[in-house]
């Protein structure tokens, strides 16, 4: 994580009974979260799967494996996928205010 934050306030007396204030702030945060990829556990692959239709051996294995019409597939994809999330947030803020007596009000 990388964080840059700053803030400042300025107050100025415009008159004896009237003040001007200015408030500014800035922030920028960058984060990167490294995560694990999804796994495939006991995923069924059937003999009519489009990726093995042209491969007779794979189709036969998918048909007769585990005594059913499918083969079970287990795979950890972590080594093949760069699983991460990256976020950048930037915030700018400025506020101007008047405080004091305006005419006959307070």
Buried (B, 14 or more C-beta within 10 A) or exposed (E): EEEEEEEEEEEEEEEEEEBBEEBBBBBBBEEEEEEEBEEEEEEEBEBEBEEBEEEEEBBEBBBEBEEEEBBBBEEEEEEEEEEEEEEEEEEEEEEEEEEBEEEEEE
